[in-house]
Amino acid sequence: MDFTKRQIEIIGAATELIGEKGVQNLTTKNLASKMSFSEPALYRHFKGKTEILKSVLVFFKEFLGKKINEIFNLKITGIEKIEKMIEFQFNHFYNNPAIVMVIFSETSFQYDTVLSKVVSEIISKKRENVVRIIESGQTDGSIRKDIPAEQIATIVMGSMRLTILEWRLSNFKFNLIERGEELIGTVRTMIRKK
């Protein structure tokens, strides 16, 4: 999806509002106030709150997909790609904690078919990319083959999600990057070919 410069600014401001007080804090009135313009001006760029939330999610999905593809195309082993992916995501969330609030608001989106579909697409696409990286590692001999790539992807993605959720629920009290490094070590031990 192509966003204009102004739409990207609005997406950033919406993400910040959600990060401050959750999805319920995102109203067109609050967003227009944060952007220092009127609500009608906001509607020139988006039809309403649902379209803004969808755009926030789509923007993140496209950014994540682009970065994971860049990692996939690196001339390194599959296990190193998994490590780089974990490192990238933890660094990105650490430097942009408001995004965590958006991504982990999926229960707020469950009754909105448009938004729940986008969240489902994000998870599905990420899983597909992680499986692809793992399969490349199984092919190059850096990742064990006795466990299906889909199961390893579940373990990797689940452990990342739990760590990030714990960080958010602790009000960002521990160092996410250090936890990410610990997780990388554990994942390496579990999935590397023996």
C-alpha positions as CSV (number, residue, x, y, z in Angstrom):
1,M,0.0,0.0,0.0
2,D,1.4,3.4,-0.9
3,F,1.0,6.0,1.8
4,T,1.5,9.8,1.3
5,K,4.0,11.6,3.5
6,R,1.1,13.1,5.5
7,Q,-0.5,9.7,6.0
8,I,2.8,8.4,7.3
9,E,2.9,11.3,9.8
10,I,-0.7,10.5,10.9
11,I,0.2,6.8,11.2
12,G,3.1,7.7,13.5
13,A,1.0,10.0,15.6
14,A,-1.7,7.3,15.9
15,T,0.9,4.8,17.0
16,E,2.1,7.2,19.6
17,L,-1.4,7.8,21.0
18,I,-2.0,4.1,21.2
19,G,1.4,3.7,22.9
20,E,0.5,6.3,25.5
21,K,-2.9,5.0,26.6
22,G,-3.9,2.0,24.5
23,V,-6.3,1.7,21.5
24,Q,-9.2,3.3,23.3
25,N,-7.1,6.6,23.4
26,L,-7.1,6.7,19.6
27,T,-10.0,8.9,18.6
28,T,-10.1,11.2,15.6
29,K,-10.5,14.1,18.0
30,N,-7.4,13.1,20.0
31,L,-5.4,12.4,16.8
32,A,-6.4,15.7,15.2
33,S,-5.4,17.5,18.3
34,K,-2.0,15.7,18.4
35,M,-1.5,16.6,14.8
36,S,-2.5,20.3,15.4
37,F,-5.2,20.3,12.8
38,S,-9.0,19.9,12.6
39,E,-10.9,16.6,12.4
40,P,-12.2,17.5,8.9
41,A,-8.5,17.8,7.8
42,L,-7.9,14.4,9.2
43,Y,-10.8,13.0,7.1
44,R,-9.1,14.2,3.9
45,H,-6.4,11.5,4.5
46,F,-8.4,8.7,6.2
47,K,-12.1,7.8,6.2
48,G,-12.2,7.2,10.0
49,K,-10.6,5.4,13.0
50,T,-10.9,1.9,11.4
51,E,-9.0,3.0,8.3
52,I,-6.4,4.7,10.5
53,L,-5.9,1.5,12.6
54,K,-5.8,-0.6,9.5
55,S,-3.2,1.7,8.0
56,V,-1.1,1.5,11.2
57,L,-1.2,-2.3,11.0
58,V,-0.5,-2.4,7.2
59,F,2.4,0.0,7.6
60,F,4.0,-2.2,10.2
61,K,3.3,-5.4,8.1
62,E,5.0,-3.9,5.1
63,F,8.0,-2.7,7.1
64,L,8.4,-6.0,8.9
65,G,8.1,-8.0,5.6
66,K,10.7,-5.8,3.9
67,K,13.2,-6.2,6.8
68,I,12.7,-10.0,7.0
69,N,13.2,-10.2,3.2
70,E,16.4,-8.3,3.6
71,I,17.6,-10.7,6.3
72,F,16.6,-13.7,4.1
73,N,18.7,-12.4,1.2
74,L,21.8,-12.0,3.3
75,K,24.7,-14.4,2.4
76,I,24.7,-16.0,5.8
77,T,23.5,-19.4,7.2
78,G,19.8,-20.0,8.1
79,I,20.6,-20.1,11.8
80,E,22.3,-16.7,11.5
81,K,19.3,-15.3,9.7
82,I,17.0,-16.5,12.6
83,E,19.4,-14.7,15.0
84,K,19.4,-11.5,12.9
85,M,15.6,-11.6,12.7
86,I,15.2,-11.9,16.5
87,E,17.8,-9.2,17.0
88,F,16.1,-6.9,14.5
89,Q,12.6,-7.3,16.0
90,F,13.7,-6.8,19.6
91,N,15.8,-3.7,18.7
92,H,12.9,-2.3,16.7
93,F,10.4,-2.8,19.6
94,Y,12.9,-1.5,22.2
95,N,13.3,1.7,20.2
96,N,9.6,1.9,19.3
97,P,7.6,0.6,22.3
98,A,4.4,2.2,21.0
99,I,4.4,-0.3,18.2
100,V,4.1,-3.1,20.8
101,M,0.9,-1.6,22.1
102,V,-0.5,-1.6,18.6
103,I,0.5,-5.2,17.7
104,F,-0.6,-6.5,21.1
105,S,-4.0,-4.9,20.8
106,E,-5.3,-7.7,18.6
107,T,-8.0,-8.7,21.2
108,S,-9.4,-5.2,20.7
109,F,-9.6,-5.9,17.0
110,Q,-11.3,-9.3,17.3
111,Y,-14.8,-8.1,16.6
112,D,-13.7,-5.9,13.7
113,T,-13.4,-8.1,10.6
114,V,-11.2,-5.6,8.7
115,L,-8.7,-5.2,11.5
116,S,-8.7,-8.9,12.6
117,K,-8.0,-9.9,9.0
118,V,-5.0,-7.6,8.8
119,V,-3.6,-9.0,12.1
120,S,-4.2,-12.5,10.8
121,E,-2.3,-11.6,7.6
122,I,0.6,-10.1,9.6
123,I,1.0,-13.3,11.7
124,S,0.5,-15.6,8.6
125,K,3.1,-13.7,6.5
126,K,5.6,-13.6,9.3
127,R,5.2,-17.3,9.9
128,E,5.7,-18.0,6.2
129,N,8.9,-15.9,6.2
130,V,10.2,-17.6,9.4
131,V,9.5,-21.1,7.9
132,R,11.3,-20.0,4.7
133,I,14.4,-18.9,6.7
134,I,14.3,-22.2,8.8
135,E,14.0,-24.3,5.6
136,S,17.0,-22.5,4.2
137,G,19.0,-23.3,7.3
138,Q,17.9,-27.0,7.1
139,T,19.1,-27.0,3.5
140,D,22.5,-25.3,4.3
141,G,23.0,-27.7,7.3
142,S,22.9,-25.0,10.1
143,I,19.5,-26.0,11.4
144,R,18.4,-29.4,12.5
145,K,16.1,-31.4,10.1
146,D,14.6,-33.8,12.6
147,I,12.0,-31.2,13.7
148,P,9.7,-29.8,10.9
149,A,10.3,-26.2,10.0
150,E,6.7,-25.2,10.9
151,Q,7.3,-26.5,14.5
152,I,10.5,-24.6,14.9
153,A,8.8,-21.5,13.6
154,T,6.1,-21.9,16.3
155,I,8.8,-22.2,19.0
156,V,10.7,-19.2,17.7
157,M,7.7,-17.0,17.2
158,G,6.0,-18.0,20.4
159,S,9.1,-17.4,22.5
160,M,9.6,-14.0,20.9
161,R,6.0,-13.1,21.5
162,L,6.0,-14.2,25.1
163,T,9.2,-12.2,25.8
164,I,7.8,-9.1,24.2
165,L,4.4,-9.5,26.0
166,E,6.2,-9.8,29.4
167,W,8.2,-6.7,28.6
168,R,5.0,-4.7,27.8
169,L,3.1,-6.0,30.8
170,S,6.1,-5.1,33.1
171,N,5.7,-1.6,31.8
172,F,9.0,-2.0,29.8
173,K,11.0,-2.4,33.0
174,F,13.6,-4.9,31.8
175,N,16.1,-4.6,29.0
176,L,14.4,-6.2,26.0
177,I,17.7,-6.2,24.0
178,E,19.4,-8.3,26.7
179,R,16.5,-10.7,26.9
180,G,16.6,-10.9,23.1
181,E,20.3,-11.9,23.3
182,E,19.5,-14.6,25.8
183,L,16.7,-15.8,23.6
184,I,19.0,-16.0,20.6
185,G,21.4,-18.1,22.6
186,T,18.6,-20.5,23.7
187,V,17.1,-20.7,20.2
188,R,20.6,-21.4,18.7
189,T,21.1,-24.2,21.2
190,M,17.7,-25.7,20.5
191,I,17.7,-25.6,16.7
192,R,21.2,-25.9,15.5
193,K,22.3,-29.1,13.7
194,K,24.2,-31.3,16.2
